[in-house]
Amino acid sequence: MTGPVAILIGPPGAGKSTVGRLLAAMLGAEFLDTDSVVEDMAGKPVSDIFISDGEAAFRALERAAVASTIASHPGILALGGGAVMDSGTRQLLAGQRVVYLETGFAAAAHRTGLDAPRPLLIGNPRARMRELLAERLPVYEGLAWAMVTTDDRGPQEIADEIAATITARVAAETGEGEGTSPGCPALEPAEAPQLSAGPAGGPAGPAGGPAGPAGGPVSPPERPQ
């Protein structure tokens, strides 16, 4: 399989950037998020692009950033929350190791801080957040190669589960004992917790995995897009 080791998707507040950096460090890979690529292309922050150029301009830049990074980035890639709503992007994600960070409304609202002004949450932030989740969740689920729940879990625990899932699935795909792929060296035993069977059709998780910090938020907050 060509493309990134893993592509993280999910709603604002899922912790894609925080978890992605931890995961990249564990796997000896580089981390990149498409928001930073867009900002480099535009020469200004995402929030300024929305304000000065409009959402359509941002989405065009985002579409180009996603296409270029899927083709060229061999490490861990995190996509903006709304990137998956583009049909061309969904076609590019087909067959990739897309990891969906599943996050409920309460956790997403807490982590993003709905009292702060954000481009796509103008007006009634809570109502708009619910609308965004309702629109996007079926798309996230449909694209997922693996799905990891983030509510009430710390970022390191989430990264541990993703690393173990990638290792186990790559091993199964290649028929090898230790899964490897470009930019994704085999994990040492301490880095890859023992897997237990997950829900039917879902990813397996670490057996007896620790509960993680009680209610530990994934930080820093992400920008709803």
SERO-4910 file (N, C-alpha, C, O; in steps of 0.05 Angstrom, whole numbers):
BEGIN
 pado doro    nc1    nc2    nc3   cac1   cac2   cac3    cc1    cc2    cc3    oc1    oc2    oc3
  Met    A     17    -24      0      0      0      0     18     25      0     36     27     16
  Thr    A     12     44    -18     26     69    -18     10     90     -3    -15     87      1
  Gly    A     23    111      7      9    132     22     19    133     50     37    118     58
  Pro    A      7    150     66     15    153     94     12    127    110     -4    110    103
  Val    A     27    125    132     24    103    151     -4    102    161    -16     81    163
  Ala    A    -15    126    168    -43    128    178    -53    156    172    -37    176    174
  Ile    A    -78    158    166    -91    184    162   -113    187    183   -132    171    184
  Leu    A   -111    207    200   -129    211    222   -152    230    213   -147    251    203
  Ile    A   -176    221    218   -200    238    212   -217    238    237   -214    222    255
  Gly    A   -235    257    238   -254    259    260   -262    288    264   -252    306    251
  Pro    A   -281    293    282   -292    320    286   -273    338    301   -253    329    311
  Pro    A   -279    364    302   -263    382    318   -264    372    347   -284    363    357
  Gly    A   -241    373    360   -239    363    388   -233    334    390   -230    324    413
  Ala    A   -230    319    368   -223    291    370   -194    287    379   -187    265    388
  Gly    A   -177    307    375   -149    304    383   -131    294    362   -111    282    367
  Lys    A   -138    300    337   -123    289    314    -94    298    315    -75    282    310
  Ser    A    -89    324    321    -62    334    321    -46    324    345    -23    316    343
  Thr    A    -59    325    369    -45    316    393    -39    286    392    -16    278    397
  Val    A    -58    270    385    -54    241    383    -35    235    360    -18    217    362
  Gly    A    -38    249    338    -21    245    314      8    248    320     25    233    311
  Arg    A     15    269    336     43    273    343     54    251    360     77    242    357
  Leu    A     38    242    379     46    220    397     50    194    380     69    180    384
  Leu    A     31    189    363     32    165    346     57    165    328     70    145    325
  Ala    A     62    188    316     85    191    299    111    185    314    129    172    304
  Ala    A    113    196    339    137    191    355    140    161    361    162    151    361
  Met    A    118    148    367    119    119    373    128    103    349    143     83    352
  Leu    A    120    110    325    125     95    302    150    104    287    157     93    266
  Gly    A    163    125    297    187    135    284    181    148    257    197    146    238
  Ala    A    157    160    256    148    173    231    145    203    235    146    212    257
  Glu    A    141    218    213    136    246    215    106    251    216     90    236    206
  Phe    A     99    273    230     71    281    232     66    306    215     83    324    214
  Leu    A     43    307    203     35    331    187      5    333    188     -9    314    186
  Asp    A     -5    358    191    -33    362    189    -39    381    166    -24    400    160
  Thr    A    -62    377    153    -68    392    129    -73    422    134    -70    438    117
  Asp    A    -82    428    159    -86    456    165    -60    472    163    -59    494    152
  Ser    A    -38    460    172    -12    474    171     -3    477    141      9    497    134
  Val    A    -10    457    125     -3    460     96    -19    482     83     -9    498     68
  Val    A    -45    483     90    -62    505     79    -52    532     88    -51    551     72
  Glu    A    -44    534    113    -34    560    123     -8    568    109     -4    592    103
  Asp    A      9    548    103     33    554     88     27    564     59     40    582     49
  Met    A      7    551     48     -1    558     20    -12    586     19     -6    602      1
  Ala    A    -29    593     39    -43    619     39    -26    641     52    -31    665     47
  Gly    A     -7    633     68      9    654     82     -6    667    105      1    689    113
  Lys    A    -26    654    116    -41    665    138    -57    642    152    -60    621    141
  Pro    A    -66    647    177    -80    627    192   -106    619    179   -118    634    164
  Val    A   -115    595    186   -141    585    176   -164    604    182   -180    609    165
  Ser    A   -164    614    207   -186    632    214   -187    657    197   -208    667    190
  Asp    A   -163    667    189   -162    691    172   -171    684    144   -183    701    130
  Ile    A   -166    660    135   -175    652    108   -205    652    107   -217    662     88
  Phe    A   -218    641    128   -247    641    129   -258    669    129   -277    675    114
  Ile    A   -246    687    144   -256    714    147   -252    731    122   -270    744    113
  Ser    A   -228    730    111   -221    747     89   -228    736     62   -235    751     43
  Asp    A   -227    709     59   -231    697     33   -256    680     31   -266    675      9
  Gly    A   -267    671     54   -291    655     54   -285    625     55   -263    616     50
  Glu    A   -306    610     62   -302    581     65   -295    567     39   -279    548     39
  Ala    A   -307    576     17   -302    563     -9   -272    564    -16   -261    545    -26
  Ala    A   -260    587    -10   -231    590    -16   -215    571      2   -196    559     -7
  Phe    A   -223    569     27   -209    551     45   -212    522     36   -192    508     36
  Arg    A   -235    514     28   -240    486     20   -223    480     -5   -214    457     -8
  Ala    A   -220    499    -23   -204    494    -47   -175    490    -40   -162    472    -51
  Leu    A   -165    506    -21   -137    502    -12   -135    475      3   -115    461     -1
  Glu    A   -155    469     19   -154    444     34   -154    420     16   -140    401     20
  Arg    A   -171    421     -5   -172    399    -25   -145    394    -37   -136    371    -40
  Ala    A   -131    415    -45   -105    413    -57    -85    402    -37    -67    386    -44
  Ala    A    -87    412    -12    -68    403      9    -71    373     15    -51    359     18
  Val    A    -96    364     16   -101    336     21    -90    318     -1    -77    298      3
  Ala    A    -95    326    -26    -86    311    -49    -56    309    -50    -45    287    -54
  Ser    A    -42    331    -45    -13    331    -46     -1    315    -23     19    301    -27
  Thr    A    -12    317      1      0    303     24     -6    273     23     11    257     32
  Ile    A    -29    265     14    -34    236     12    -15    224     -8     -6    201     -4
  Ala    A     -8    238    -29     10    228    -49     40    228    -40     56    212    -50
  Ser    A     47    247    -22     75    251    -16     84    246     12    108    242     17
  His    A     65    247     31     74    245     59     73    215     69     52    203     67
  Pro    A     96    205     78     97    176     85     91    171    114     90    147    123
  Gly    A     86    191    131     83    187    159     54    188    168     37    175    156
  Ile    A     48    202    190     21    205    201     10    231    191     22    252    194
  Leu    A    -14    230    180    -27    254    168    -54    258    182    -70    239    185
  Ala    A    -59    282    190    -85    290    203   -100    309    184    -88    328    175
  Leu    A   -125    303    179   -141    320    162   -159    338    178   -167    331    201
  Gly    A   -166    361    167   -185    379    180   -212    365    182   -218    348    166
  Gly    A   -228    372    202   -253    359    207   -272    357    183   -286    337    180
  Gly    A   -272    378    166   -291    378    144   -280    369    118   -294    369     97
  Ala    A   -254    362    117   -241    354     92   -255    331     78   -256    329     54
  Val    A   -266    312     94   -278    288     83   -304    293     69   -315    275     55
  Met    A   -315    317     71   -340    323     58   -337    328     28   -357    331     13
  Asp    A   -312    330     19   -307    334    -10   -306    306    -23   -292    288    -14
  Ser    A   -321    303    -44   -323    277    -58   -296    268    -69   -290    244    -68
  Gly    A   -281    286    -80   -255    279    -91   -236    270    -69   -221    251    -73
  Thr    A   -237    282    -46   -221    274    -23   -228    246    -14   -211    230     -8
  Arg    A   -254    240    -14   -263    213     -5   -253    192    -25   -246    170    -16
  Gln    A   -251    198    -50   -240    179    -69   -211    174    -64   -201    152    -66
  Leu    A   -196    195    -56   -168    192    -51   -163    176    -25   -143    162    -22
  Leu    A   -182    177     -7   -179    163     19   -186    133     16   -179    117     34
  Ala    A   -200    126     -5   -207     97     -9   -182     80    -10   -163     86    -26
  Gly    A   -181     59      6   -158     41      6   -135     50     23   -115     36     26
  Gln    A   -137     74     36   -117     83     54   -123     74     83   -145     66     89
  Arg    A   -102     75    100   -106     68    128   -118     93    143   -104    108    155
  Val    A   -144     95    141   -158    118    152   -168    110    180   -183     91    183
  Val    A   -158    125    200   -166    120    228   -185    141    237   -178    165    238
  Tyr    A   -209    133    244   -230    152    253   -229    154    283   -233    135    298
  Leu    A   -223    179    293   -224    184    322   -252    191    330   -260    214    327
  Glu    A   -267    172    340   -295    176    346   -297    192    371   -286    186    392
  Thr    A   -313    214    370   -316    232    392   -345    241    394   -356    250    375
  Gly    A   -356    239    418   -384    247    422   -387    278    425   -367    292    427
  Phe    A   -412    287    424   -417    316    425   -406    329    450   -393    350    448
  Ala    A   -410    317    473   -402    329    498   -372    332    499   -362    354    507
  Ala    A   -357    312    491   -328    314    491   -318    334    471   -300    350    476
  Ala    A   -330    334    447   -321    353    426   -327    381    435   -310    399    430
  Ala    A   -350    386    447   -357    413    456   -337    422    478   -329    445    478
  His    A   -331    404    496   -313    412    518   -285    418    507   -273    438    516
  Arg    A   -275    402    489   -248    405    480   -244    429    462   -223    441    462
  Thr    A   -264    435    446   -261    458    428   -267    484    441   -259    505    431
  Gly    A   -283    484    463   -289    509    477   -309    525    460   -301    543    446
  Leu    A   -334    519    462   -354    531    445   -360    560    451   -375    574    437
  Asp    A   -348    570    473   -352    599    479   -333    616    463   -336    641    462
  Ala    A   -313    604    449   -294    620    433   -305    624    405   -317    606    394
  Pro    A   -300    647    393   -309    651    365   -294    633    346   -269    633    346
  Arg    A   -309    619    329   -297    601    310   -311    603    283   -335    608    283
  Pro    A   -297    600    261   -309    606    235   -335    592    229   -353    604    218
  Leu    A   -336    566    235   -360    551    228   -381    549    250   -401    535    247
  Leu    A   -376    563    272   -395    561    295   -407    588    302   -414    593    325
  Ile    A   -409    605    282   -421    631    286   -451    629    291   -464    612    278
  Gly    A   -461    645    309   -490    643    315   -495    627    340   -489    636    363
  Asn    A   -505    603    337   -509    585    359   -489    562    358   -493    543    343
  Pro    A   -466    565    373   -445    545    370   -453    517    376   -445    498    361
  Arg    A   -469    512    397   -477    485    403   -495    472    382   -491    449    374
  Ala    A   -514    488    372   -531    477    351   -515    472    326   -520    451    313
  Arg    A   -497    489    319   -481    485    295   -462    461    298   -459    446    279
  Met    A   -451    457    322   -434    434    327   -450    408    323   -441    389    311
  Arg    A   -475    408    334   -492    384    330   -497    379    301   -498    356    292
  Glu    A   -502    400    286   -507    397    257   -483    386    243   -486    368    226
  Leu    A   -460    396    249   -435    387    236   -431    357    242   -423    341    224
  Leu    A   -435    349    268   -431    321    275   -451    303    260   -444    282    250
  Ala    A   -476    312    259   -496    296    245   -490    293    215   -494    271    204
  Glu    A   -479    313    203   -472    312    174   -448    294    169   -446    279    150
  Arg    A   -428    296    187   -402    284    182   -398    255    193   -383    240    182
  Leu    A   -412    249    215   -407    222    227   -411    199    208   -394    181    208
  Pro    A   -432    198    192   -435    176    173   -412    174    153   -404    153    145
  Val    A   -401    197    146   -379    198    127   -354    188    140   -339    172    129
  Tyr    A   -349    197    165   -325    186    180   -327    156    182   -307    142    176
  Glu    A   -350    146    190   -353    117    194   -349    102    168   -337     80    167
  Gly    A   -359    113    146   -357     99    120   -328     98    110   -322     79     95
  Leu    A   -312    117    117   -284    118    108   -265    102    126   -242     96    118
  Ala    A   -274     95    150   -255     84    170   -244     57    163   -259     38    158
  Trp    A   -218     55    163   -203     29    162   -202     18    190   -201     -6    195
  Ala    A   -201     37    210   -201     30    238   -215     53    253   -214     76    244
  Met    A   -227     47    275   -242     67    291   -233     65    320   -233     43    331
  Val    A   -227     87    333   -218     88    360   -235    108    375   -237    131    367
  Thr    A   -246    100    398   -262    119    414   -243    136    431   -224    126    442
  Thr    A   -250    162    433   -232    181    447   -245    191    473   -231    202    490
  Asp    A   -271    189    476   -284    201    500   -273    189    525   -269    165    528
  Asp    A   -267    207    544   -257    200    571   -231    184    570   -226    167    587
  Arg    A   -215    189    550   -189    176    548   -167    196    543   -172    217    530
  Gly    A   -143    190    553   -121    208    549   -108    204    522   -112    182    510
  Pro    A    -94    224    511    -83    221    484    -63    198    481    -62    186    460
  Gln    A    -47    193    502    -27    171    500    -41    144    497    -32    127    482
  Glu    A    -62    140    512    -77    115    510    -89    111    483    -88     89    472
  Ile    A    -99    133    471   -110    131    444    -88    125    424    -92    108    406
  Ala    A    -65    138    426    -43    133    408    -33    104    411    -26     92    391
  Asp    A    -32     94    436    -24     66    440    -42     47    425    -33     28    412
  Glu    A    -68     52    427    -87     34    413    -84     35    383    -85     14    369
  Ile    A    -81     59    373    -77     61    343    -52     47    334    -52     33    314
  Ala    A    -30     51    349     -5     38    342     -7      8    342      2     -6    324
  Ala    A    -21     -3    363    -25    -32    364    -42    -42    341    -37    -63    330
  Thr    A    -63    -27    334    -81    -34    313    -66    -34    286    -68    -53    270
  Ile    A    -50    -13    281    -35    -12    256    -16    -36    254    -14    -49    233
  Thr    A     -1    -41    276     18    -62    276      5    -89    270     14   -105    254
  Ala    A    -17    -95    284    -31   -120    281    -43   -123    253    -41   -145    241
  Arg    A    -55   -102    242    -68   -104    216    -48   -106    193    -52   -120    174
  Val    A    -26    -91    196     -5    -93    175      7   -121    175     12   -132    154
  Ala    A     11   -132    199     21   -159    201      2   -179    187     11   -197    173
  Ala    A    -24   -175    192    -43   -193    180    -44   -190    149    -47   -209    135
  Glu    A    -42   -165    140    -42   -159    111    -18   -171     97    -20   -181     74
  Thr    A      5   -170    110     30   -179     97     36   -208    103     54   -220     91
  Gly    A     22   -219    123     27   -247    131     53   -249    147     65   -271    148
  Glu    A     62   -227    159     87   -227    174     80   -225    204     59   -216    212
  Gly    A     99   -233    220     95   -232    249     95   -204    260     81   -197    278
  Glu    A    112   -187    248    113   -159    256    107   -141    233    121   -141    213
  Gly    A     85   -125    235     77   -109    212     97    -86    207    105    -73    226
  Thr    A    103    -83    182    120    -60    175    109    -47    150     95    -60    134
  Ser    A    115    -22    147    109     -7    122    128     16    121    141     22    141
  Pro    A    129     30     98    148     52     96    143     72    117    120     82    121
  Gly    A    164     80    133    161     99    154    148     88    179    142    103    197
  Cys    A    143     62    179    129     50    202    144     25    211    136      3    204
  Pro    A    166     29    226    181      6    235    166    -12    254    147     -3    267
  Ala    A    174    -37    256    160    -55    274    163    -45    303    184    -35    310
  Leu    A    141    -46    318    141    -36    345    154    -56    364    151    -81    361
  Glu    A    168    -46    384    178    -63    405    154    -72    422    134    -59    422
  Pro    A    157    -95    436    135   -105    452    123    -84    471     99    -83    475
  Ala    A    141    -67    483    131    -48    502    114    -27    489     97    -14    501
  Glu    A    118    -23    462    103     -2    448     77    -13    437     59      3    430
  Ala    A     74    -39    434     51    -51    422     37    -69    442     43    -93    443
  Pro    A     17    -58    457      3    -75    477    -11    -98    464    -19    -97    441
  Gln    A    -15   -119    480    -29   -143    471    -58   -136    463    -71   -122    478
  Leu    A    -66   -145    440    -93   -139    431   -113   -159    441   -108   -183    443
  Ser    A   -137   -149    446   -160   -167    452   -180   -162    430   -179   -142    416
  Ala    A   -198   -181    426   -217   -178    404   -235   -155    409   -246   -151    430
  Gly    A   -239   -138    388   -256   -115    390   -284   -123    380   -289   -146    374
  Pro    A   -302   -103    378   -329   -108    368   -328   -118    340   -309   -113    326
  Ala    A   -348   -133    332   -349   -145    305   -345   -123    284   -360   -103    284
  Gly    A   -325   -127    267   -320   -108    246   -305    -84    255   -298    -67    238
  Gly    A   -299    -81    282   -285    -58    292   -257    -65    298   -249    -88    298
  Pro    A   -240    -45    304   -212    -50    310   -209    -63    337   -224    -58    355
  Ala    A   -188    -79    340   -182    -90    366   -167    -70    382   -154    -53    371
  Gly    A   -170    -71    408   -157    -52    426   -139    -67    445   -139    -91    446
  Pro    A   -123    -52    461   -105    -64    480   -120    -80    501   -140    -69    512
  Ala    A   -112   -105    507   -126   -120    527   -121   -108    554    -98   -103    562
  Gly    A   -142   -103    569   -140    -92    595   -128    -65    595   -114    -57    614
  Gly    A   -132    -50    574   -119    -23    572   -127     -5    594   -150     -6    603
  Pro    A   -109     11    604   -116     29    626   -137     49    619   -140     56    595
  Ala    A   -151     58    638   -174     76    633   -164    104    625   -179    119    613
  Gly    A   -138    110    631   -128    136    624   -136    157    644   -152    151    662
  Pro    A   -126    181    642   -133    202    661   -163    207    661   -175    209    640
  Ala    A   -174    208    685   -203    211    687   -212    236    673   -204    258    681
  Gly    A   -229    232    653   -239    255    638   -218    272    625   -223    295    618
  Gly    A   -194    261    621   -172    276    611   -178    287    583   -182    271    565
  Pro    A   -178    314    580   -184    325    553   -160    321    534   -137    320    543
  Val    A   -166    319    509   -145    319    489   -139    348    483   -158    362    475
  Ser    A   -115    356    486   -108    384    481    -83    386    464    -69    366    462
  Pro    A    -77    408    452    -93    433    452   -118    431    435   -120    413    418
  Pro    A   -138    449    439   -163    448    424   -158    451    394   -139    464    386
  Glu    A   -176    439    379   -174    440    349   -194    461    339   -213    469    353
  Arg    A   -189    470    315   -206    490    303   -228    476    288   -223    461    269
  Pro    A   -254    481    295   -276    468    280   -275    477    251   -272    501    245
  Gln    A   -276    458    233   -276    464    204   -295    446    189   -298    448    165
***
